[in-house]
């Protein structure tokens, strides 16, 4: 096995490290404090092609491999999970879903604009009363000639209030269970489609989160993603991509926690020497770095399978489960290094600690990941 990064991957990592440190990190605390969506950063990401990483060149993307994709998510997550979340949704849940399930016309219409950041997308699956149990969704889509009439509400939608297009899931046949769900591309500005921003979140405050409201929204049949009834399969394949990016972002956030704690521990003097020289503090750092390295290898293994176009749901769920739990453990220990200073906004560890928490919840909770993994191992579904 070869764990060395390729020359291209090293170059991408260098570029992303510089971008994250120069263009993202200096504004992260202010954007978090003011709940300010980072439009300037998003624009620069589009201009640099960051939103197009794994999108093929023929559709305006960079044609990167999935390890490179993980590196981008990791470096963004290292300094600001809100920006990483914007990236994750744009490419993993929206662009890659259109790439896999879209018609050639849909790909040509949307992918180049998503890749260069001209438009933003969001993924409308979760509802006020439907999270892990996707089949219980209430949103409906009724055929009316060459159109479908969509009604329903979507909740906790990242990019929802700023997106130009949304992938919306609704039931076209309520009697068919998961086979009665269909995915639609809905464009901003269509009559009956609106959003309501959600504020005062624990973390990811610079990331836009919204409720989507659909009231008799007319969507042309040409905007179906895949075929009618394919919605559940579309959603599951999208979540495979989303979980991969979340896992990589968790590795980055954990690395960020480690880095700021290390700097503080080397500089802070207690009992006559830097606190980094005390045994129990060193134990915290040993625990953190082992977990971070283990998480990174799980992500890269899943990326290796994705690069080879081999089945990877099990490995992605393993990476997402471990890394989302790991980043919370690392953030806890890193904050402990700071003592009372970790409880204030003087250092970024306070923001990192808050941002870490969401990762065990979205793109499938830790409990759902365990069911997916066990199902692959035992061959018996718990759903």
CORJO-V224093 format. One record per residue. RES is the residue in one letter. SS is DSSP state (~ for helix, > for strand, _ for the rest). D_FIRST is the distance of its C-alpha to the first C-alpha in Angstrom with 1 decimal. Layout:
# CORJO-V224093
res = <RES;RES>
ss = <SS;SS>
d_first = <D_FIRST;D_FIRST>
This chain:
# CORJO-V224093
res = <X;X;X;X;X;X;X;X;X;X;X;X;X;X;X;X;X;X;X;X;X;X;X;X;X;X;X;X;X;X;X;X;X;X;X;X;X;X;X;X;X;X;X;X;X;X;X;X;X;X;X;X;X;X;X;X;X;X;X;X;X;X;X;X;X;X;X;X;X;X;X;X;X;X;X;X;X;X;X;X;X;X;X;X;X;X;X;X;X;X;X;X;X;X;X;X;X;X;X;X;X;X;X;X;X;X;X;X;X;X;X;X;X;X;X;X;X;X;X;X;X;X;X;X;X;X;X;X;X;X;X;X;X;X;X;X;X;X;X;X;X;X;X;X;X;X;X;X;X;X;X;X;X;X;X;X;X;X;X;X;X;X;X;X;X;X;X;X;X;X;X;X;X;X;X;X;X;X;X;X;X;X;X;X;X;X;X;X;X;X;X;X;X;X;X;X;X;X;X;X;X;X;X;X;X;X;X;X;X;X;X;X;X;X;X;X;X;X;X;X;X;X;X;X;X;X;X;X;X;X;X;X;X;X;X;X;X;X;X;X;X;X;X;X;X;X;X;X;X;X;X;X;X;X;X;X;X;X;X;X;X;X;X;X;X;X;X;X;X;X;X;X;X;X;X;X;X;X;X;X;X;X;X;X;X;X;X;X;X;X;X;X;X;X;X;X;X;X;X;X;X;X;X;X;X;X;X;X;X;X;X;X;X;X;X;X;X;X;X;X;X;X;X;X;X;X;X;X;X;X;X;X;X;X;X;X;X;X;X;X;X;X;X;X;X;X;X;X;X;X;X;X;X;X;X;X;X;X;X;X;X;X;X;X;X;X;X;X;X;X;X;X;X;X;X;X;X;X;X;X;X;X;X>
ss = <_;_;_;_;_;_;~;~;~;~;~;~;~;~;~;~;~;~;~;~;~;~;~;~;~;~;~;~;~;~;~;~;~;~;_;_;_;_;~;~;~;~;~;~;~;~;~;~;_;~;~;~;_;_;_;_;~;~;~;_;_;_;_;_;_;~;~;~;~;~;~;~;~;~;~;~;~;~;~;_;~;~;~;~;~;~;~;~;~;~;~;~;~;~;~;~;~;~;~;~;~;_;_;~;~;~;~;~;~;~;~;~;~;~;~;_;_;_;_;_;>;>;>;>;_;_;>;_;_;>;_;_;_;~;~;~;_;_;_;>;>;>;>;>;_;_;>;>;>;>;>;>;>;>;>;>;>;>;_;_;_;_;_;_;>;>;>;>;>;>;>;_;_;~;~;~;~;~;~;~;>;>;>;>;>;>;>;_;_;_;_;_;>;>;>;>;>;_;_;_;_;_;_;_;_;_;_;_;>;>;>;>;>;>;>;>;>;>;>;>;~;~;~;>;>;_;_;_;_;_;~;~;~;~;~;~;~;~;~;~;~;~;~;~;~;~;~;~;~;~;~;~;~;~;~;~;~;~;~;~;~;~;~;~;~;~;~;_;>;>;_;_;>;>;~;~;~;_;~;~;~;~;~;~;~;~;~;~;~;~;~;~;~;~;~;~;~;~;~;~;~;~;~;~;~;~;~;_;_;_;_;_;~;~;~;~;~;~;~;~;~;~;~;~;~;~;~;~;~;~;~;~;~;~;~;~;~;~;~;~;~;~;~;_;_;_;_;_;~;~;~;~;~;~;~;~;~;~;~;~;_;_;_;_;_;~;~;~;~;~;~;~;~;~;~;~;~;~;_;_;_;_;_>
d_first = <0.0;3.8;6.5;9.3;12.0;13.5;17.0;18.6;16.9;18.0;21.4;21.7;20.9;23.5;26.0;25.6;25.9;29.1;30.4;30.0;31.6;34.4;35.2;34.3;34.5;38.1;39.5;37.6;40.1;43.1;41.7;40.9;44.3;46.2;44.0;43.8;41.5;39.8;41.1;40.7;37.0;36.5;38.4;36.3;33.1;34.6;35.6;32.2;30.6;28.6;29.8;28.5;24.8;23.3;26.7;26.8;28.8;31.5;32.4;32.5;29.0;26.2;23.8;20.9;17.6;17.1;14.9;17.8;20.2;18.8;19.1;22.7;23.5;22.1;24.2;27.3;27.0;26.8;30.4;32.0;31.0;34.0;32.7;29.2;31.1;33.0;29.8;28.2;31.2;31.9;28.7;27.0;30.1;32.4;31.0;28.0;30.5;32.9;30.3;29.4;32.9;35.3;37.6;37.3;40.3;38.8;35.6;37.7;40.1;37.8;34.3;35.3;37.5;34.8;32.3;34.8;36.2;39.6;39.6;37.9;37.1;37.1;36.2;39.1;38.1;39.2;43.0;45.4;45.4;42.2;38.8;36.3;38.8;38.4;40.7;43.6;43.8;47.3;46.9;48.6;48.7;51.9;52.3;55.3;55.6;52.9;51.9;50.5;52.1;49.7;50.8;48.9;47.3;43.7;42.8;40.3;39.1;37.0;38.5;41.3;44.2;42.9;41.2;42.6;41.2;40.2;38.4;40.9;40.6;43.9;45.3;47.0;47.9;48.2;48.8;45.4;43.2;39.7;40.6;43.5;41.5;41.2;39.4;41.5;41.1;44.0;45.1;46.7;50.4;51.2;54.3;53.6;50.1;50.0;48.0;48.8;46.6;45.6;46.2;46.0;42.5;40.8;38.0;36.6;40.2;39.5;37.8;40.4;40.8;43.5;45.3;45.8;49.1;49.9;53.5;54.4;51.8;52.1;48.9;49.1;47.4;45.3;43.5;41.9;38.1;37.1;40.0;42.5;41.1;37.4;37.5;35.6;32.7;32.7;32.7;29.8;27.6;28.6;27.9;24.3;24.0;26.1;24.3;21.0;22.9;24.8;21.7;20.4;24.0;24.2;21.3;23.3;26.6;25.3;24.1;27.6;29.2;27.4;28.2;31.9;32.3;30.8;33.2;36.1;35.3;35.2;38.5;40.4;42.6;43.9;45.6;45.6;41.9;39.1;38.1;34.5;35.8;36.9;34.9;35.0;34.0;31.0;30.1;30.1;27.7;25.3;25.4;24.9;21.9;19.9;20.7;19.9;16.4;15.9;17.4;15.4;12.0;14.0;15.2;12.0;10.7;14.1;14.1;11.0;13.2;16.2;15.0;14.5;17.9;16.9;19.0;18.0;21.3;20.2;17.1;19.2;22.0;19.9;18.8;22.4;23.9;22.0;22.1;25.7;26.8;24.8;26.4;29.8;29.1;27.9;30.8;33.2;32.0;32.0;35.5;36.6;35.8;38.4;41.1;44.0;42.7;39.8;42.5;43.8;42.7;43.0;39.2;36.6;35.3;38.1;37.0;33.3;34.5;36.5;33.9;31.3;33.5;33.4;29.7;30.2;32.9;32.2;29.9;30.5;31.4;29.2;31.4;30.7;26.9;27.4;29.5;26.9;24.1;26.6;27.9;24.6;24.3;28.0;29.1;32.2;33.0;34.7;36.0>
